[in-house]
Amino acid sequence: MALTMMAAIGIRSGKQEKNMPPAPAESELKKRNEELEKELRESKEREEQMKRDLQSARERLRVAEEAEERLCSQLGELEAEAVYQARDYHAQIVSLMEQLSRAQSLLLRTGASSIPLPSSS
């Protein structure tokens, strides 16, 4: 009889455990686990967003570098053109000075001293 009473108590205590809410430590662990899983998901989302941002920044950098190369090339071409123009203008000035000098010499030789010449000062 004692054996059947103990068995009845054991069965009853097993049924009671199933109906009882989980122990506070167990529910806290579940809650903490859920919080950690949520933080992990959020961290992975942030990581993916950061990867997308990094890829976007790399693409912008690539475009900027290509633009810089094009600008440097264009600047080099413009500088070369400016040098050629400066040489052409210099040659033209030298030519005009020579023409002026010959004209002044011719005027002096022909005795056209009555025509005032501009002073060089």
Solvent accessible surface area in square Angstrom, and as a share of the most:
residue,aa,sasa,rsa
1,M,186,0.83
2,A,71,0.55
3,L,139,0.69
4,T,94,0.54
5,M,122,0.54
6,M,132,0.59
7,A,54,0.42
8,A,43,0.33
9,I,107,0.54
10,G,40,0.39
11,I,108,0.55
12,R,152,0.55
13,S,47,0.30
14,G,30,0.29
15,K,126,0.53
16,Q,103,0.46
17,E,123,0.55
18,K,174,0.74
19,N,131,0.67
20,M,119,0.53
21,P,110,0.69
22,P,72,0.45
23,A,56,0.44
24,P,100,0.63
25,A,67,0.52
26,E,82,0.37
27,S,49,0.31
28,E,113,0.51
29,L,126,0.63
30,K,113,0.48
31,K,128,0.54
32,R,119,0.43
33,N,79,0.40
34,E,110,0.49
35,E,69,0.31
36,L,81,0.40
37,E,81,0.36
38,K,110,0.46
39,E,92,0.41
40,L,99,0.49
41,R,135,0.49
42,E,68,0.31
43,S,46,0.29
44,K,112,0.48
45,E,114,0.51
46,R,140,0.51
47,E,87,0.39
48,E,83,0.37
49,Q,81,0.36
50,M,133,0.59
51,K,109,0.46
52,R,137,0.50
53,D,74,0.38
54,L,91,0.45
55,Q,106,0.47
56,S,50,0.32
57,A,38,0.30
58,R,139,0.51
59,E,77,0.34
60,R,153,0.56
61,L,105,0.52
62,R,109,0.40
63,V,74,0.43
64,A,56,0.43
65,E,85,0.38
66,E,70,0.31
67,A,31,0.24
68,E,102,0.46
69,E,120,0.54
70,R,136,0.50
71,L,115,0.57
72,C,79,0.47
73,S,62,0.40
74,Q,98,0.43
75,L,103,0.51
76,G,36,0.34
77,E,115,0.51
78,L,113,0.56
79,E,100,0.45
80,A,43,0.34
81,E,89,0.40
82,A,58,0.45
83,V,70,0.40
84,Y,134,0.51
85,Q,84,0.37
86,A,59,0.46
87,R,156,0.57
88,D,94,0.49
89,Y,131,0.50
90,H,118,0.53
91,A,60,0.47
92,Q,103,0.46
93,I,94,0.48
94,V,59,0.34
95,S,47,0.30
96,L,98,0.49
97,M,123,0.55
98,E,90,0.41
99,Q,90,0.40
100,L,108,0.54
101,S,61,0.39
102,R,145,0.53
103,A,46,0.35
104,Q,59,0.26
105,S,47,0.30
106,L,97,0.48
107,L,55,0.28
108,L,123,0.61
109,R,181,0.66
110,T,91,0.53
111,G,55,0.53
112,A,26,0.20
113,S,96,0.62
114,S,104,0.67
115,I,92,0.47
116,P,120,0.75
117,L,71,0.35
118,P,113,0.71
119,S,89,0.58
120,S,127,0.82
121,S,140,0.90
